[in-house]
Amino acid sequence: MSESERADLDVDDELDAGQVRRAQRVVAAQSLDANDCRMLLSMLGIAENTDSEAN
């Protein structure tokens, strides 16, 4: 895969805050416990709280 193809994928893979929040909720709902949830969110790269302004 060329660098330009990889750059195109990186741009396409960016999620907005709403998408990240929905993904976090799905992972949380399907997790076995809090540690499982943290690990899965970290693996997916969505562990950060994206809507910290709302809190």
CHARMM-style PDB file with segment names, atoms N, HN, CA, C and O in Angstrom:
ATOM      1  N   MET     1       0.853  -1.167   0.000  1.00  0.00      PROA
ATOM      2  CA  MET     1       0.000   0.000   0.000  1.00  0.00      PROA
ATOM      3  C   MET     1       0.899   1.230   0.000  1.00  0.00      PROA
ATOM      4  O   MET     1       1.836   1.334   0.792  1.00  0.00      PROA
ATOM      5  N   SER     2       0.600   2.146  -0.891  1.00  0.00      PROA
ATOM      6  HN  SER     2      -0.161   2.062  -1.534  1.00  0.00      PROA
ATOM      7  CA  SER     2       1.408   3.358  -1.000  1.00  0.00      PROA
ATOM      8  C   SER     2       1.057   4.339   0.116  1.00  0.00      PROA
ATOM      9  O   SER     2       0.022   4.203   0.768  1.00  0.00      PROA
ATOM     10  N   GLU     3       1.918   5.322   0.330  1.00  0.00      PROA
ATOM     11  HN  GLU     3       2.759   5.433  -0.200  1.00  0.00      PROA
ATOM     12  CA  GLU     3       1.673   6.343   1.344  1.00  0.00      PROA
ATOM     13  C   GLU     3       0.412   7.151   1.040  1.00  0.00      PROA
ATOM     14  O   GLU     3      -0.327   7.512   1.956  1.00  0.00      PROA
ATOM     15  N   SER     4       0.162   7.437  -0.234  1.00  0.00      PROA
ATOM     16  HN  SER     4       0.762   7.144  -0.979  1.00  0.00      PROA
ATOM     17  CA  SER     4      -1.032   8.215  -0.586  1.00  0.00      PROA
ATOM     18  C   SER     4      -2.301   7.415  -0.298  1.00  0.00      PROA
ATOM     19  O   SER     4      -3.297   7.978   0.155  1.00  0.00      PROA
ATOM     20  N   GLU     5      -2.271   6.102  -0.559  1.00  0.00      PROA
ATOM     21  HN  GLU     5      -1.462   5.645  -0.927  1.00  0.00      PROA
ATOM     22  CA  GLU     5      -3.424   5.253  -0.250  1.00  0.00      PROA
ATOM     23  C   GLU     5      -3.648   5.198   1.260  1.00  0.00      PROA
ATOM     24  O   GLU     5      -4.785   5.244   1.730  1.00  0.00      PROA
ATOM     25  N   ARG     6      -2.564   5.101   2.006  1.00  0.00      PROA
ATOM     26  HN  ARG     6      -1.640   5.064   1.624  1.00  0.00      PROA
ATOM     27  CA  ARG     6      -2.667   5.059   3.463  1.00  0.00      PROA
ATOM     28  C   ARG     6      -3.219   6.380   3.991  1.00  0.00      PROA
ATOM     29  O   ARG     6      -4.037   6.377   4.911  1.00  0.00      PROA
ATOM     30  N   ALA     7      -2.789   7.506   3.428  1.00  0.00      PROA
ATOM     31  HN  ALA     7      -2.124   7.509   2.680  1.00  0.00      PROA
ATOM     32  CA  ALA     7      -3.288   8.817   3.840  1.00  0.00      PROA
ATOM     33  C   ALA     7      -4.772   8.941   3.535  1.00  0.00      PROA
ATOM     34  O   ALA     7      -5.524   9.499   4.335  1.00  0.00      PROA
ATOM     35  N   ASP     8      -5.202   8.428   2.389  1.00  0.00      PROA
ATOM     36  HN  ASP     8      -4.591   7.975   1.739  1.00  0.00      PROA
ATOM     37  CA  ASP     8      -6.624   8.456   2.037  1.00  0.00      PROA
ATOM     38  C   ASP     8      -7.445   7.655   3.043  1.00  0.00      PROA
ATOM     39  O   ASP     8      -8.532   8.081   3.432  1.00  0.00      PROA
ATOM     40  N   LEU     9      -6.941   6.512   3.462  1.00  0.00      PROA
ATOM     41  HN  LEU     9      -6.058   6.166   3.146  1.00  0.00      PROA
ATOM     42  CA  LEU     9      -7.649   5.693   4.435  1.00  0.00      PROA
ATOM     43  C   LEU     9      -7.737   6.405   5.776  1.00  0.00      PROA
ATOM     44  O   LEU     9      -8.770   6.351   6.443  1.00  0.00      PROA
ATOM     45  N   ASP    10      -6.650   7.076   6.179  1.00  0.00      PROA
ATOM     46  HN  ASP    10      -5.810   7.119   5.638  1.00  0.00      PROA
ATOM     47  CA  ASP    10      -6.657   7.790   7.448  1.00  0.00      PROA
ATOM     48  C   ASP    10      -7.726   8.871   7.457  1.00  0.00      PROA
ATOM     49  O   ASP    10      -8.414   9.044   8.463  1.00  0.00      PROA
ATOM     50  N   VAL    11      -7.878   9.594   6.372  1.00  0.00      PROA
ATOM     51  HN  VAL    11      -7.319   9.454   5.554  1.00  0.00      PROA
ATOM     52  CA  VAL    11      -8.891  10.644   6.288  1.00  0.00      PROA
ATOM     53  C   VAL    11     -10.282  10.031   6.340  1.00  0.00      PROA
ATOM     54  O   VAL    11     -11.162  10.548   7.028  1.00  0.00      PROA
ATOM     55  N   ASP    12     -10.484   8.951   5.632  1.00  0.00      PROA
ATOM     56  HN  ASP    12      -9.769   8.530   5.073  1.00  0.00      PROA
ATOM     57  CA  ASP    12     -11.792   8.295   5.600  1.00  0.00      PROA
ATOM     58  C   ASP    12     -12.160   7.692   6.951  1.00  0.00      PROA
ATOM     59  O   ASP    12     -13.342   7.562   7.269  1.00  0.00      PROA
ATOM     60  N   ASP    13     -11.154   7.322   7.751  1.00  0.00      PROA
ATOM     61  HN  ASP    13     -10.193   7.428   7.493  1.00  0.00      PROA
ATOM     62  CA  ASP    13     -11.403   6.653   9.018  1.00  0.00      PROA
ATOM     63  C   ASP    13     -11.729   7.611  10.157  1.00  0.00      PROA
ATOM     64  O   ASP    13     -12.134   7.164  11.231  1.00  0.00      PROA
ATOM     65  N   GLU    14     -11.566   8.905   9.955  1.00  0.00      PROA
ATOM     66  HN  GLU    14     -11.237   9.268   9.084  1.00  0.00      PROA
ATOM     67  CA  GLU    14     -11.850   9.852  11.013  1.00  0.00      PROA
ATOM     68  C   GLU    14     -13.351   9.884  11.286  1.00  0.00      PROA
ATOM     69  O   GLU    14     -14.167   9.927  10.365  1.00  0.00      PROA
ATOM     70  N   LEU    15     -13.691   9.861  12.559  1.00  0.00      PROA
ATOM     71  HN  LEU    15     -13.028   9.826  13.307  1.00  0.00      PROA
ATOM     72  CA  LEU    15     -15.087   9.852  12.977  1.00  0.00      PROA
ATOM     73  C   LEU    15     -15.426  11.167  13.658  1.00  0.00      PROA
ATOM     74  O   LEU    15     -14.576  11.783  14.300  1.00  0.00      PROA
ATOM     75  N   ASP    16     -16.668  11.591  13.513  1.00  0.00      PROA
ATOM     76  HN  ASP    16     -17.359  11.091  12.991  1.00  0.00      PROA
ATOM     77  CA  ASP    16     -17.072  12.786  14.247  1.00  0.00      PROA
ATOM     78  C   ASP    16     -17.447  12.384  15.673  1.00  0.00      PROA
ATOM     79  O   ASP    16     -17.545  11.197  15.982  1.00  0.00      PROA
ATOM     80  N   ALA    17     -17.654  13.360  16.525  1.00  0.00      PROA
ATOM     81  HN  ALA    17     -17.574  14.325  16.274  1.00  0.00      PROA
ATOM     82  CA  ALA    17     -17.912  13.105  17.944  1.00  0.00      PROA
ATOM     83  C   ALA    17     -19.152  12.239  18.155  1.00  0.00      PROA
ATOM     84  O   ALA    17     -19.173  11.402  19.057  1.00  0.00      PROA
ATOM     85  N   GLY    18     -20.179  12.429  17.337  1.00  0.00      PROA
ATOM     86  HN  GLY    18     -20.162  13.109  16.604  1.00  0.00      PROA
ATOM     87  CA  GLY    18     -21.394  11.628  17.464  1.00  0.00      PROA
ATOM     88  C   GLY    18     -21.154  10.164  17.159  1.00  0.00      PROA
ATOM     89  O   GLY    18     -21.666   9.287  17.854  1.00  0.00      PROA
ATOM     90  N   GLN    19     -20.383   9.902  16.130  1.00  0.00      PROA
ATOM     91  HN  GLN    19     -19.967  10.615  15.565  1.00  0.00      PROA
ATOM     92  CA  GLN    19     -20.077   8.515  15.771  1.00  0.00      PROA
ATOM     93  C   GLN    19     -19.258   7.844  16.857  1.00  0.00      PROA
ATOM     94  O   GLN    19     -19.490   6.682  17.190  1.00  0.00      PROA
ATOM     95  N   VAL    20     -18.301   8.571  17.408  1.00  0.00      PROA
ATOM     96  HN  VAL    20     -18.112   9.515  17.138  1.00  0.00      PROA
ATOM     97  CA  VAL    20     -17.464   8.017  18.472  1.00  0.00      PROA
ATOM     98  C   VAL    20     -18.319   7.711  19.694  1.00  0.00      PROA
ATOM     99  O   VAL    20     -18.181   6.647  20.298  1.00  0.00      PROA
ATOM    100  N   ARG    21     -19.194   8.628  20.057  1.00  0.00      PROA
ATOM    101  HN  ARG    21     -19.307   9.491  19.565  1.00  0.00      PROA
ATOM    102  CA  ARG    21     -20.052   8.429  21.226  1.00  0.00      PROA
ATOM    103  C   ARG    21     -20.970   7.214  21.040  1.00  0.00      PROA
ATOM    104  O   ARG    21     -21.163   6.434  21.972  1.00  0.00      PROA
ATOM    105  N   ARG    22     -21.531   7.057  19.848  1.00  0.00      PROA
ATOM    106  HN  ARG    22     -21.375   7.691  19.090  1.00  0.00      PROA
ATOM    107  CA  ARG    22     -22.390   5.891  19.583  1.00  0.00      PROA
ATOM    108  C   ARG    22     -21.581   4.601  19.662  1.00  0.00      PROA
ATOM    109  O   ARG    22     -22.056   3.603  20.204  1.00  0.00      PROA
ATOM    110  N   ALA    23     -20.370   4.615  19.128  1.00  0.00      PROA
ATOM    111  HN  ALA    23     -19.984   5.426  18.687  1.00  0.00      PROA
ATOM    112  CA  ALA    23     -19.511   3.426  19.191  1.00  0.00      PROA
ATOM    113  C   ALA    23     -19.158   3.100  20.634  1.00  0.00      PROA
ATOM    114  O   ALA    23     -19.145   1.931  21.020  1.00  0.00      PROA
ATOM    115  N   GLN    24     -18.872   4.125  21.435  1.00  0.00      PROA
ATOM    116  HN  GLN    24     -18.883   5.074  21.121  1.00  0.00      PROA
ATOM    117  CA  GLN    24     -18.563   3.903  22.847  1.00  0.00      PROA
ATOM    118  C   GLN    24     -19.747   3.266  23.572  1.00  0.00      PROA
ATOM    119  O   GLN    24     -19.565   2.377  24.404  1.00  0.00      PROA
ATOM    120  N   ARG    25     -20.944   3.716  23.260  1.00  0.00      PROA
ATOM    121  HN  ARG    25     -21.092   4.438  22.584  1.00  0.00      PROA
ATOM    122  CA  ARG    25     -22.137   3.156  23.903  1.00  0.00      PROA
ATOM    123  C   ARG    25     -22.352   1.698  23.522  1.00  0.00      PROA
ATOM    124  O   ARG    25     -22.724   0.884  24.368  1.00  0.00      PROA
ATOM    125  N   VAL    26     -22.124   1.363  22.266  1.00  0.00      PROA
ATOM    126  HN  VAL    26     -21.822   2.024  21.579  1.00  0.00      PROA
ATOM    127  CA  VAL    26     -22.278  -0.026  21.821  1.00  0.00      PROA
ATOM    128  C   VAL    26     -21.271  -0.918  22.529  1.00  0.00      PROA
ATOM    129  O   VAL    26     -21.615  -1.997  23.011  1.00  0.00      PROA
ATOM    130  N   VAL    27     -20.022  -0.459  22.589  1.00  0.00      PROA
ATOM    131  HN  VAL    27     -19.743   0.417  22.198  1.00  0.00      PROA
ATOM    132  CA  VAL    27     -18.982  -1.242  23.269  1.00  0.00      PROA
ATOM    133  C   VAL    27     -19.336  -1.407  24.742  1.00  0.00      PROA
ATOM    134  O   VAL    27     -19.220  -2.505  25.287  1.00  0.00      PROA
ATOM    135  N   ALA    28     -19.765  -0.332  25.389  1.00  0.00      PROA
ATOM    136  HN  ALA    28     -19.859   0.559  24.947  1.00  0.00      PROA
ATOM    137  CA  ALA    28     -20.112  -0.409  26.806  1.00  0.00      PROA
ATOM    138  C   ALA    28     -21.261  -1.389  27.041  1.00  0.00      PROA
ATOM    139  O   ALA    28     -21.249  -2.149  28.010  1.00  0.00      PROA
ATOM    140  N   ALA    29     -22.234  -1.368  26.167  1.00  0.00      PROA
ATOM    141  HN  ALA    29     -22.244  -0.751  25.380  1.00  0.00      PROA
ATOM    142  CA  ALA    29     -23.384  -2.257  26.324  1.00  0.00      PROA
ATOM    143  C   ALA    29     -23.009  -3.730  26.149  1.00  0.00      PROA
ATOM    144  O   ALA    29     -23.629  -4.603  26.756  1.00  0.00      PROA
ATOM    145  N   GLN    30     -22.019  -4.001  25.340  1.00  0.00      PROA
ATOM    146  HN  GLN    30     -21.515  -3.292  24.847  1.00  0.00      PROA
ATOM    147  CA  GLN    30     -21.641  -5.380  25.047  1.00  0.00      PROA
ATOM    148  C   GLN    30     -20.488  -5.895  25.896  1.00  0.00      PROA
ATOM    149  O   GLN    30     -20.143  -7.074  25.815  1.00  0.00      PROA
ATOM    150  N   SER    31     -19.889  -5.036  26.705  1.00  0.00      PROA
ATOM    151  HN  SER    31     -20.168  -4.078  26.771  1.00  0.00      PROA
ATOM    152  CA  SER    31     -18.729  -5.415  27.520  1.00  0.00      PROA
ATOM    153  C   SER    31     -19.146  -6.266  28.710  1.00  0.00      PROA
ATOM    154  O   SER    31     -20.268  -6.163  29.206  1.00  0.00      PROA
ATOM    155  N   LEU    32     -18.229  -7.102  29.153  1.00  0.00      PROA
ATOM    156  HN  LEU    32     -17.317  -7.186  28.750  1.00  0.00      PROA
ATOM    157  CA  LEU    32     -18.479  -7.965  30.309  1.00  0.00      PROA
ATOM    158  C   LEU    32     -18.430  -7.182  31.612  1.00  0.00      PROA
ATOM    159  O   LEU    32     -19.228  -7.420  32.518  1.00  0.00      PROA
ATOM    160  N   ASP    33     -17.483  -6.240  31.701  1.00  0.00      PROA
ATOM    161  HN  ASP    33     -16.835  -6.047  30.965  1.00  0.00      PROA
ATOM    162  CA  ASP    33     -17.333  -5.410  32.892  1.00  0.00      PROA
ATOM    163  C   ASP    33     -16.562  -4.149  32.511  1.00  0.00      PROA
ATOM    164  O   ASP    33     -16.237  -3.946  31.341  1.00  0.00      PROA
ATOM    165  N   ALA    34     -16.271  -3.306  33.496  1.00  0.00      PROA
ATOM    166  HN  ALA    34     -16.536  -3.471  34.446  1.00  0.00      PROA
ATOM    167  CA  ALA    34     -15.612  -2.027  33.220  1.00  0.00      PROA
ATOM    168  C   ALA    34     -14.221  -2.218  32.616  1.00  0.00      PROA
ATOM    169  O   ALA    34     -13.833  -1.476  31.713  1.00  0.00      PROA
ATOM    170  N   ASN    35     -13.475  -3.199  33.104  1.00  0.00      PROA
ATOM    171  HN  ASN    35     -13.791  -3.801  33.837  1.00  0.00      PROA
ATOM    172  CA  ASN    35     -12.139  -3.434  32.550  1.00  0.00      PROA
ATOM    173  C   ASN    35     -12.215  -3.891  31.099  1.00  0.00      PROA
ATOM    174  O   ASN    35     -11.417  -3.459  30.267  1.00  0.00      PROA
ATOM    175  N   ASP    36     -13.156  -4.749  30.798  1.00  0.00      PROA
ATOM    176  HN  ASP    36     -13.804  -5.101  31.474  1.00  0.00      PROA
ATOM    177  CA  ASP    36     -13.365  -5.211  29.422  1.00  0.00      PROA
ATOM    178  C   ASP    36     -13.710  -4.028  28.522  1.00  0.00      PROA
ATOM    179  O   ASP    36     -13.193  -3.908  27.411  1.00  0.00      PROA
ATOM    180  N   CYS    37     -14.580  -3.166  29.010  1.00  0.00      PROA
ATOM    181  HN  CYS    37     -15.000  -3.263  29.913  1.00  0.00      PROA
ATOM    182  CA  CYS    37     -14.986  -1.979  28.245  1.00  0.00      PROA
ATOM    183  C   CYS    37     -13.782  -1.087  27.963  1.00  0.00      PROA
ATOM    184  O   CYS    37     -13.573  -0.671  26.823  1.00  0.00      PROA
ATOM    185  N   ARG    38     -12.991  -0.792  28.990  1.00  0.00      PROA
ATOM    186  HN  ARG    38     -13.161  -1.130  29.915  1.00  0.00      PROA
ATOM    187  CA  ARG    38     -11.803   0.062  28.808  1.00  0.00      PROA
ATOM    188  C   ARG    38     -10.839  -0.535  27.790  1.00  0.00      PROA
ATOM    189  O   ARG    38     -10.301   0.176  26.941  1.00  0.00      PROA
ATOM    190  N   MET    39     -10.624  -1.850  27.880  1.00  0.00      PROA
ATOM    191  HN  MET    39     -11.061  -2.427  28.569  1.00  0.00      PROA
ATOM    192  CA  MET    39      -9.698  -2.509  26.969  1.00  0.00      PROA
ATOM    193  C   MET    39     -10.210  -2.425  25.526  1.00  0.00      PROA
ATOM    194  O   MET    39      -9.445  -2.108  24.615  1.00  0.00      PROA
ATOM    195  N   LEU    40     -11.486  -2.704  25.320  1.00  0.00      PROA
ATOM    196  HN  LEU    40     -12.107  -2.962  26.060  1.00  0.00      PROA
ATOM    197  CA  LEU    40     -12.049  -2.670  23.969  1.00  0.00      PROA
ATOM    198  C   LEU    40     -12.030  -1.257  23.390  1.00  0.00      PROA
ATOM    199  O   LEU    40     -11.686  -1.069  22.224  1.00  0.00      PROA
ATOM    200  N   LEU    41     -12.398  -0.264  24.201  1.00  0.00      PROA
ATOM    201  HN  LEU    41     -12.678  -0.417  25.149  1.00  0.00      PROA
ATOM    202  CA  LEU    41     -12.366   1.123  23.730  1.00  0.00      PROA
ATOM    203  C   LEU    41     -10.948   1.535  23.354  1.00  0.00      PROA
ATOM    204  O   LEU    41     -10.734   2.218  22.352  1.00  0.00      PROA
ATOM    205  N   SER    42      -9.991   1.116  24.161  1.00  0.00      PROA
ATOM    206  HN  SER    42     -10.165   0.562  24.975  1.00  0.00      PROA
ATOM    207  CA  SER    42      -8.595   1.427  23.873  1.00  0.00      PROA
ATOM    208  C   SER    42      -8.137   0.766  22.578  1.00  0.00      PROA
ATOM    209  O   SER    42      -7.453   1.385  21.762  1.00  0.00      PROA
ATOM    210  N   MET    43      -8.517  -0.485  22.399  1.00  0.00      PROA
ATOM    211  HN  MET    43      -9.072  -0.988  23.062  1.00  0.00      PROA
ATOM    212  CA  MET    43      -8.136  -1.205  21.185  1.00  0.00      PROA
ATOM    213  C   MET    43      -8.719  -0.545  19.938  1.00  0.00      PROA
ATOM    214  O   MET    43      -8.091  -0.538  18.880  1.00  0.00      PROA
ATOM    215  N   LEU    44      -9.920   0.008  20.070  1.00  0.00      PROA
ATOM    216  HN  LEU    44     -10.430   0.002  20.929  1.00  0.00      PROA
ATOM    217  CA  LEU    44     -10.571   0.673  18.939  1.00  0.00      PROA
ATOM    218  C   LEU    44     -10.108   2.114  18.753  1.00  0.00      PROA
ATOM    219  O   LEU    44     -10.414   2.747  17.743  1.00  0.00      PROA
ATOM    220  N   GLY    45      -9.369   2.626  19.732  1.00  0.00      PROA
ATOM    221  HN  GLY    45      -9.121   2.111  20.553  1.00  0.00      PROA
ATOM    222  CA  GLY    45      -8.874   3.988  19.636  1.00  0.00      PROA
ATOM    223  C   GLY    45      -9.932   5.032  19.938  1.00  0.00      PROA
ATOM    224  O   GLY    45      -9.827   6.173  19.488  1.00  0.00      PROA
ATOM    225  N   ILE    46     -10.948   4.653  20.695  1.00  0.00      PROA
ATOM    226  HN  ILE    46     -11.033   3.726  21.061  1.00  0.00      PROA
ATOM    227  CA  ILE    46     -12.022   5.597  21.024  1.00  0.00      PROA
ATOM    228  C   ILE    46     -12.199   5.694  22.536  1.00  0.00      PROA
ATOM    229  O   ILE    46     -13.309   5.917  23.020  1.00  0.00      PROA
ATOM    230  N   ALA    47     -11.120   5.530  23.274  1.00  0.00      PROA
ATOM    231  HN  ALA    47     -10.218   5.349  22.881  1.00  0.00      PROA
ATOM    232  CA  ALA    47     -11.196   5.544  24.732  1.00  0.00      PROA
ATOM    233  C   ALA    47     -11.400   6.940  25.289  1.00  0.00      PROA
ATOM    234  O   ALA    47     -11.927   7.074  26.393  1.00  0.00      PROA
ATOM    235  N   GLU    48     -11.010   7.975  24.579  1.00  0.00      PROA
ATOM    236  HN  GLU    48     -10.582   7.865  23.681  1.00  0.00      PROA
ATOM    237  CA  GLU    48     -11.139   9.331  25.073  1.00  0.00      PROA
ATOM    238  C   GLU    48     -12.590   9.758  25.073  1.00  0.00      PROA
ATOM    239  O   GLU    48     -13.382   9.325  24.236  1.00  0.00      PROA
ATOM    240  N   ASN    49     -12.928  10.614  26.024  1.00  0.00      PROA
ATOM    241  HN  ASN    49     -12.285  10.966  26.704  1.00  0.00      PROA
ATOM    242  CA  ASN    49     -14.275  11.189  26.077  1.00  0.00      PROA
ATOM    243  C   ASN    49     -14.320  12.353  25.111  1.00  0.00      PROA
ATOM    244  O   ASN    49     -13.715  13.394  25.368  1.00  0.00      PROA
ATOM    245  N   THR    50     -15.032  12.193  23.996  1.00  0.00      PROA
ATOM    246  HN  THR    50     -15.523  11.348  23.787  1.00  0.00      PROA
ATOM    247  CA  THR    50     -15.038  13.203  22.926  1.00  0.00      PROA
ATOM    248  C   THR    50     -15.959  14.351  23.200  1.00  0.00      PROA
ATOM    249  O   THR    50     -15.805  15.411  22.592  1.00  0.00      PROA
ATOM    250  N   ASP    51     -16.933  14.188  24.106  1.00  0.00      PROA
ATOM    251  HN  ASP    51     -17.059  13.328  24.600  1.00  0.00      PROA
ATOM    252  CA  ASP    51     -17.867  15.276  24.350  1.00  0.00      PROA
ATOM    253  C   ASP    51     -17.664  15.863  25.731  1.00  0.00      PROA
ATOM    254  O   ASP    51     -18.625  16.076  26.469  1.00  0.00      PROA
ATOM    255  N   SER    52     -16.400  16.126  26.085  1.00  0.00      PROA
ATOM    256  HN  SER    52     -15.619  15.953  25.485  1.00  0.00      PROA
ATOM    257  CA  SER    52     -16.092  16.684  27.395  1.00  0.00      PROA
ATOM    258  C   SER    52     -16.650  18.086  27.564  1.00  0.00      PROA
ATOM    259  O   SER    52     -16.859  18.525  28.695  1.00  0.00      PROA
ATOM    260  N   GLU    53     -16.901  18.811  26.459  1.00  0.00      PROA
ATOM    261  HN  GLU    53     -16.731  18.454  25.541  1.00  0.00      PROA
ATOM    262  CA  GLU    53     -17.470  20.150  26.525  1.00  0.00      PROA
ATOM    263  C   GLU    53     -18.889  20.095  27.072  1.00  0.00      PROA
ATOM    264  O   GLU    53     -19.349  21.037  27.718  1.00  0.00      PROA
ATOM    265  N   ALA    54     -19.589  18.977  26.808  1.00  0.00      PROA
ATOM    266  HN  ALA    54     -19.216  18.212  26.283  1.00  0.00      PROA
ATOM    267  CA  ALA    54     -20.987  18.854  27.222  1.00  0.00      PROA
ATOM    268  C   ALA    54     -21.109  18.589  28.708  1.00  0.00      PROA
ATOM    269  O   ALA    54     -22.173  18.816  29.283  1.00  0.00      PROA
ATOM    270  N   ASN    55     -20.045  18.113  29.349  1.00  0.00      PROA
ATOM    271  HN  ASN    55     -19.180  17.929  28.882  1.00  0.00      PROA
ATOM    272  CA  ASN    55     -20.113  17.794  30.785  1.00  0.00      PROA
ATOM    273  C   ASN    55     -19.806  18.987  31.637  1.00  0.00      PROA
ATOM    274  OT1 ASN    55     -19.820  18.890  32.864  1.00  0.00      PROA
TER     275      ASN     55
END
